[in-house]
Amino acid sequence: MNRASGRTPGGRARRYGALLAACALVLSTACGVVGNGPSKPPKAVASPGGPKPNIVFILTDDLSWDLVQYMPRVRKMREQGVTFTNFIATNTLCCPSRATILSGKFPHNTQVLTNEPPKGGWQRFNGNGGERDTFATTMEGSGYRTALMGKYLNGYDPAKVQAGSQAFVPPGWTEWYATSLGYRHYDYTLSENGKPVRYGNQPADYLTDVLTGKAVDFVNRSTTSRPFLLKLSTFAPHAPFTPAPRHANLFPGVKAPRGPAFNEPDISDKPSWMHAWPKIGPKGIQTIDQKYRGRVQMVQAVDEMIGRVQQALADRGLDRNTYLVFASDNGFHMGQHRLVEGKGTAYDPDVRVPLIVTGPGVPKGRAVNELTANTDLRPTFEELAGVPISPLVDGRSLVPFLRGAPVRSWRNSILIEHAGPVSDPRDPDYPGRGWGNPPSYMAVRTTNELYIEYDAGEREYYDLRTDLASQHNMAAQLAVPRRDQLAGLLAALKACSGASCRSADQGT
């Protein structure tokens, strides 16, 4: 088995010169296992005129807000930077959300609506040309060194590449260590700059740790003469909830949070797809607690990843010019509204996820309560890098918030999309009994409201000022003028593209 965490990358990296390749080889040889060598790598030397900033983007999988309390380094990031408290995933399935993050476009514009073909998956994003226009292509095109490590889009499988062949590497990525099938954290195959590399089932093969080693190696080979964007994309804490061996016995007494919507006593006002679920019994609650504990254990390796990357940046003198962005592709419910586990709803546990940013000039300890979304990440990265923001993106740059500037005009609403139910058993988000598997819907979240329209005609409405847990569906009591306003807003957002999205989202 070739772990390759300290190898000098091949492929496109060679075109940046023999000198850079030689330096990388010296560093990897001296360090042995990357980041654990006998001496720290030399500090980078600043280039004249001041370098463009680096960006490290750590994107987790299904990480809900209730896990942040168990991540000390993430909590420290909140003290050191800006927390976006109303950051919304516009689709709560992995592939649509990640396609939106890459492109800055809503799922109805990426055309990636599900995890699997024909309506989604990597095959859809690749087939419709989505990979030709992402933050990776614009950043690399402007001189950035870019790398993706970990989870890509569902359906991208380097293990299927024939022996001796190269796995596809999307445009825009200088370095590439990716798969879509690392959920078990062992026995997976990474495409390492196009070469499929198989990993086994030993503790050293634990995927989050392998990605951490590669990230440290990438930072150790960086200089201030060329900025970089590193996307570290974990499979944690997605099911089947496999922690690193060193964390497997931690938090023995932890239980899933018992918020107001946990095992909701009355769901008669909910849409018909939920009516079949009885209250969760003691054994079911015990299972929820057991799985929640596995999620808490899993994020310990992610938290350690953050610490090791931060240390590598400091060792190289790069920390003062690097933005660190921590986020999740979507949330995860565990017992809310009688739904045992999963995602796919428009309720808070599934759509409202962490976004925390630290870096040069970022105000410390600030909370931003405005509505933000995963459509905003691409334009944010591009503005930080001084790259012109494409007028085709649906989102808005968050840079004014990161600079502490007053923001006089911002959105009042955000669109949430779901094409369901999930019906393919091969889908990693295929739900078990009682998990919740909603049919297709569109929803709009305003500053204080959640309004949902199902394709079958049912509606939900919640006043989030008094009912943040979405327990009391008031659609039947909603005044007709306000209902019509929200329906019109939803229709405008469903049809929007680019600038029209940034105009429609200011409606109320």
C-alpha positions in Angstrom: 0.0 0.0 0.0 1.3 3.5 -0.9 0.1 6.1 1.6 1.9 8.9 -0.3 1.2 11.6 2.3 4.8 12.9 1.9 5.2 12.3 -1.8 6.1 15.1 -4.2 2.9 15.6 -6.3 3.0 14.8 -10.0 0.8 15.8 -12.9 0.2 19.5 -13.2 2.5 20.5 -10.3 5.6 19.8 -12.5 4.9 22.8 -14.6 5.7 25.1 -11.8 9.4 24.4 -12.1 12.1 22.0 -11.2 13.1 24.2 -8.2 9.7 23.9 -6.5 9.6 20.2 -7.1 13.1 19.8 -5.6 12.2 21.8 -2.5 9.1 19.6 -2.0 11.2 16.5 -2.3 13.7 17.7 0.2 11.0 18.6 2.7 9.1 15.3 2.4 12.3 13.3 2.8 13.4 15.3 5.8 10.1 15.0 7.5 9.3 11.4 6.9 5.7 11.3 8.0 4.6 14.8 7.1 4.4 17.2 10.1 6.2 14.8 12.5 9.8 15.2 11.3 12.8 16.0 13.5 12.7 19.7 12.8 10.2 22.3 11.7 10.3 23.5 8.0 11.9 26.8 7.4 9.6 29.9 7.5 8.4 31.3 4.2 10.0 34.6 3.1 7.5 37.3 2.2 7.5 38.5 -1.4 7.8 42.2 -2.2 4.6 44.2 -2.4 2.7 41.9 -0.1 1.2 38.6 -1.1 -2.4 37.7 -1.8 -4.0 35.9 1.0 -4.2 32.1 1.3 -7.5 30.3 2.0 -7.9 27.0 3.9 -11.5 25.8 3.5 -12.5 22.9 5.8 -15.8 21.5 4.7 -17.3 18.8 6.9 -20.1 16.4 6.0 -23.4 16.5 7.9 -21.9 18.5 10.8 -24.8 20.1 12.8 -24.4 23.1 15.2 -24.9 20.8 18.2 -21.5 19.2 17.6 -19.5 22.5 17.8 -19.6 22.5 21.6 -17.4 19.3 21.5 -14.7 20.9 19.3 -12.4 23.2 21.3 -10.4 24.5 18.3 -13.6 25.4 16.5 -14.8 27.2 19.6 -11.5 29.0 19.6 -12.1 30.0 16.0 -15.3 31.6 17.2 -13.4 33.7 19.7 -10.8 34.7 17.0 -13.1 35.4 14.1 -16.6 35.8 12.7 -19.4 33.3 13.2 -22.3 33.4 10.7 -25.3 32.3 12.9 -27.8 32.0 10.0 -25.8 30.3 7.4 -28.3 28.2 5.3 -27.7 25.1 3.1 -29.8 25.7 0.0 -30.1 21.9 -0.3 -29.5 19.4 2.5 -28.1 16.5 0.3 -24.4 16.2 -0.1 -23.9 16.5 -3.8 -26.3 19.3 -4.6 -24.9 21.4 -1.7 -21.3 20.8 -2.7 -22.1 21.6 -6.4 -23.6 24.9 -5.1 -20.5 25.6 -3.0 -18.2 25.1 -6.0 -20.3 27.1 -8.4 -22.0 29.7 -6.3 -25.3 28.7 -7.9 -28.6 27.3 -6.6 -29.3 23.6 -7.4 -31.9 24.6 -10.0 -29.1 26.4 -11.8 -26.4 23.7 -11.4 -29.0 21.1 -12.3 -27.6 18.9 -9.6 -30.7 18.1 -7.6 -29.9 14.7 -6.0 -26.9 12.6 -5.1 -27.4 10.1 -7.9 -28.1 10.2 -11.7 -30.1 11.1 -13.6 -31.0 14.2 -11.6 -27.7 14.6 -9.8 -24.3 13.2 -8.8 -20.9 14.0 -10.2 -22.0 12.6 -13.6 -24.6 15.4 -13.8 -22.2 18.2 -12.8 -19.6 16.9 -15.1 -21.9 16.3 -18.0 -23.5 19.8 -18.0 -20.1 21.5 -17.8 -20.3 22.7 -14.2 -16.7 21.9 -13.5 -15.5 24.4 -16.1 -16.7 27.3 -13.9 -16.0 27.0 -10.2 -14.0 28.9 -7.6 -11.2 26.5 -8.4 -11.0 27.5 -12.1 -11.1 31.2 -11.3 -8.6 31.0 -8.5 -6.1 28.8 -10.3 -6.5 31.0 -13.4 -5.5 34.0 -11.4 -2.3 32.4 -10.2 -3.4 30.5 -7.1 -2.1 27.0 -6.3 -5.2 25.0 -5.5 -5.8 21.6 -3.9 -8.8 19.5 -3.0 -8.3 16.7 -0.5 -11.1 14.3 0.5 -14.7 14.1 -0.5 -15.7 15.4 -4.0 -19.1 14.8 -5.5 -21.1 11.6 -5.2 -20.4 9.3 -8.1 -16.7 10.3 -8.5 -15.0 6.9 -7.9 -11.3 6.5 -8.7 -11.6 2.8 -7.7 -13.4 2.1 -10.9 -10.4 3.3 -13.1 -8.8 0.5 -15.0 -5.3 -0.6 -14.0 -2.7 1.7 -15.5 -5.3 4.4 -16.4 -5.5 7.9 -14.9 -8.6 9.0 -12.9 -10.3 12.2 -14.1 -9.1 15.4 -12.4 -11.4 18.3 -12.8 -10.1 21.6 -14.2 -8.9 24.2 -11.7 -7.1 21.9 -9.3 -3.3 22.1 -9.1 -3.3 19.1 -6.7 -6.0 16.5 -6.3 -6.5 13.8 -3.6 -10.2 12.9 -3.9 -12.9 10.3 -3.8 -16.6 10.1 -3.1 -16.5 6.8 -1.2 -14.7 7.3 2.1 -17.7 7.0 4.4 -16.3 4.1 6.4 -12.9 5.8 6.7 -11.1 2.6 5.8 -10.6 0.5 2.6 -11.0 3.4 0.2 -9.3 4.6 -3.0 -8.0 8.1 -3.5 -7.3 9.7 -6.8 -3.9 11.2 -6.1 -3.3 13.6 -9.0 -5.1 11.1 -11.2 -3.4 8.0 -9.9 -5.7 5.6 -7.9 -4.1 4.8 -4.6 -5.7 2.1 -2.3 -5.7 2.5 1.5 -6.4 -0.4 3.9 -7.9 -0.9 7.3 -5.0 -0.1 9.7 -5.2 2.8 12.2 -2.8 4.9 10.0 -5.3 4.6 7.1 -8.1 6.5 9.0 -9.2 8.9 6.3 -9.5 12.1 8.3 -5.9 11.6 9.5 -4.6 10.8 6.0 -6.1 14.0 4.8 -4.6 15.9 7.7 -1.1 14.6 6.7 -1.6 15.6 3.1 -2.8 19.1 4.2 0.3 19.6 6.4 2.5 18.5 3.5 0.8 20.9 1.2 1.3 23.8 3.6 4.9 22.8 4.2 5.6 23.1 0.4 4.0 26.5 0.2 5.7 29.9 0.0 4.4 33.5 0.1 5.5 33.9 -3.6 2.4 32.0 -4.7 -0.9 32.1 -2.8 -2.9 28.9 -2.3 -6.5 27.7 -1.8 -6.7 24.4 0.0 -10.1 22.7 0.3 -10.1 20.0 3.0 -13.3 18.1 2.5 -13.9 15.5 5.3 -16.4 12.6 5.3 -16.8 13.1 9.1 -19.2 13.0 10.8 -21.4 11.3 8.1 -22.7 7.8 8.8 -21.7 5.1 9.6 -20.2 7.2 12.4 -16.7 5.6 12.6 -14.3 7.4 15.0 -10.6 7.2 14.9 -9.4 4.4 17.2 -7.9 6.8 19.7 -11.3 8.5 20.2 -13.5 5.4 20.2 -14.0 5.4 24.0 -14.4 9.1 24.6 -17.6 10.8 25.9 -19.2 7.7 27.4 -22.2 9.5 28.9 -23.0 11.9 26.1 -26.6 12.1 24.8 -28.3 13.7 21.9 -29.7 17.1 22.7 -33.3 17.1 23.9 -34.5 20.4 22.4 -38.2 21.4 22.2 -38.8 19.5 19.0 -37.2 16.2 20.2 -39.7 13.4 19.9 -42.4 16.0 19.3 -45.6 15.0 21.1 -48.0 16.1 18.4 -47.3 16.1 14.7 -50.9 16.2 13.4 -50.2 19.7 11.9 -47.3 18.5 10.0 -47.5 17.4 6.3 -48.8 13.9 5.5 -45.4 12.3 4.8 -44.7 12.7 8.5 -47.9 11.3 9.9 -46.8 7.6 9.8 -44.1 8.1 12.4 -45.1 7.2 16.0 -43.3 8.6 19.0 -39.8 7.3 19.4 -39.6 4.6 22.1 -36.9 4.0 24.7 -34.8 1.7 22.4 -35.0 4.2 19.6 -33.8 7.0 21.8 -31.0 4.8 23.1 -29.9 4.2 19.5 -30.0 7.9 18.8 -27.8 8.6 21.8 -25.3 5.9 20.7 -25.1 7.3 17.2 -24.8 10.9 18.4 -21.9 9.8 20.6 -20.2 8.3 17.5 -20.7 11.7 15.8 -19.1 13.5 18.7 -16.2 11.1 18.7 -15.7 11.5 14.9 -15.4 15.3 15.0 -12.4 15.0 17.4 -10.2 14.1 14.4 -11.6 17.0 12.5 -10.8 19.3 15.4 -7.3 17.9 15.5 -7.0 18.5 11.8 -7.7 22.2 12.3 -5.0 22.4 15.0 -2.4 20.7 12.9 -3.1 22.9 9.9 -3.0 26.0 12.1 0.4 24.9 13.5 1.8 24.2 10.0 0.8 27.6 8.9 2.4 29.2 11.9 5.6 27.2 11.4 5.9 28.5 7.9 5.0 32.1 8.8 1.8 31.8 6.7 -0.8 32.2 9.4 -0.8 36.0 9.4 -2.0 36.0 5.7 -4.3 33.0 5.7 -8.1 32.9 6.0 -9.4 29.7 7.7 -13.0 28.9 6.8 -14.9 26.1 8.7 -18.3 25.0 7.4 -20.6 22.0 6.7 -22.4 21.0 3.6 -25.6 20.4 5.5 -26.9 19.6 9.0 -28.4 16.5 10.5 -31.5 15.8 12.6 -31.5 13.2 15.5 -34.9 12.8 17.0 -36.5 16.2 16.2 -40.1 16.0 15.0 -40.0 12.2 15.7 -37.5 11.7 12.8 -34.9 9.3 14.1 -31.9 10.6 12.1 -31.1 12.0 8.7 -31.6 15.2 6.7 -33.6 16.5 3.8 -36.1 18.7 5.7 -36.2 22.5 5.7 -36.1 22.6 9.5 -33.3 24.2 11.4 -31.2 21.1 12.3 -30.9 20.2 8.6 -30.5 23.6 6.9 -28.8 25.9 9.5 -25.1 24.9 9.7 -21.8 26.4 11.0 -19.8 28.9 9.1 -16.8 30.4 11.0 -14.0 32.4 9.5 -10.7 33.7 10.9 -7.9 35.6 9.2 -6.3 38.9 8.5 -8.5 41.8 9.4 -11.4 39.6 10.5 -13.1 41.0 13.7 -12.7 38.9 16.7 -15.7 37.3 18.5 -18.2 38.8 16.1 -21.6 37.1 15.3 -23.3 37.9 12.0 -27.0 37.2 12.2 -27.9 38.2 8.6 -29.1 35.4 6.3 -26.2 33.9 4.4 -26.0 30.7 2.3 -23.6 28.2 0.6 -24.1 30.2 -2.6 -22.0 32.9 -0.9 -18.8 30.9 -0.5 -17.5 31.1 -4.1 -17.9 34.9 -4.4 -16.4 35.4 -1.0 -13.3 33.4 -1.9 -12.9 35.2 -5.2 -13.2 38.7 -3.6 -10.7 37.8 -0.9 -8.3 36.7 -3.7 -8.9 39.8 -5.8 -10.5 37.8 -8.5 -13.4 39.3 -10.4 -16.7 37.8 -9.2 -18.7 36.2 -12.0 -22.0 37.9 -12.6 -23.4 34.4 -13.1 -23.2 33.4 -9.4 -26.4 33.5 -7.4 -24.8 34.4 -4.1 -23.2 37.4 -2.5 -19.7 38.0 -1.2 -19.4 37.9 2.6 -16.2 40.0 2.6 -17.8 43.1 4.0 -18.7 41.2 7.1 -15.2 39.8 7.4 -13.8 43.3 7.3 -16.2 44.7 9.8 -17.7 47.1 7.3 -21.3 48.3 7.6 -23.6 46.4 5.2 -26.4 48.6 4.3 -28.2 46.4 1.8 -28.5 42.6 2.3 -30.9 39.8 1.5 -34.1 39.2 3.4 -34.7 35.7 2.2 -33.0 32.5 1.0 -34.3 29.6 -1.1 -34.2 26.0 0.0 -34.7 23.2 -2.6 -35.3 19.5 -2.3 -36.0 16.9 -5.0 -37.3 13.8 -3.2 -37.9 11.4 -1.9 -34.5 9.6 -2.0 -35.3 6.2 -3.6 -32.0 4.7 -4.6 -30.6 2.2 -2.0 -27.1 2.9 -3.3 -27.4 6.6 -2.2 -25.4 7.2 1.0 -28.3 9.3 2.2 -30.9 6.6 1.6 -33.0 6.7 4.7 -33.8 3.9 7.1 -37.2 3.5 8.7 -38.3 6.5 10.7 -35.4 8.7 9.4 -37.6 11.0 7.3 -37.7 11.0 3.5 -39.7 14.1 2.4 -41.1 14.4 -1.1 -40.1 17.3 -3.3 -40.6 20.8 -2.0 -39.4 24.4 -2.3 -39.0 26.6 0.8 -38.1 30.2 1.5 -36.6 31.3 4.7 -36.9 35.0 5.6 -35.4 36.7 8.6 -38.2 35.5 10.8 -40.2 32.9 8.8 -40.1 29.5 7.2 -42.5 28.9 4.4 -42.6 25.5 2.5 -44.6 24.4 -0.5 -44.7 20.7 -1.4 -45.2 19.6 -5.0 -48.4 17.8 -3.9 -49.9 21.1 -2.7 -49.3 20.9 1.1 -47.8 23.9 2.9 -46.0 24.7 6.1 -45.5 28.1 7.8 -43.6 28.8 11.0 -43.0 32.1 12.8 -39.4 31.7 13.8 -39.6 34.6 16.2 -41.7 32.5 18.6 -41.2 29.0 17.1 -37.6 28.5 16.1 -38.0 24.7 16.5 -40.8 24.7 13.9 -43.3 22.9 16.1 -46.5 24.7 15.2 -47.4 24.8 11.6 -49.5 27.9 11.1 -50.1 27.6 7.3 -53.9 27.3 7.8 -54.0 30.4 9.9 -51.6 32.5 7.7 -53.3 35.6 6.4 -54.0 35.4 2.6 -52.1 38.5 1.7 -49.0 37.3 3.5 -49.4 33.8 2.0 -49.6 35.3 -1.5 -46.5 37.5 -0.8 -44.4 34.5 0.3 -45.7 32.3 -2.6 -44.7 35.1 -5.0 -41.3 35.4 -3.4 -40.8 31.7 -3.6 -41.8 31.7 -7.3 -39.3 34.4 -8.1 -36.5 32.6 -6.3 -37.3 29.3 -8.0 -36.9 31.0 -11.4 -33.9 33.2 -10.6 -30.4 33.1 -12.0 -27.4 35.3 -11.3 -28.3 39.0 -10.7 -32.0 38.2 -10.6 -31.4 36.0 -7.5 -29.6 38.9 -5.8 -32.6 41.1 -6.6 -35.3 38.6 -5.7 -33.8 37.7 -2.3 -34.4 41.2 -1.1 -38.1 40.7 -1.3 -40.2 39.9 1.8 
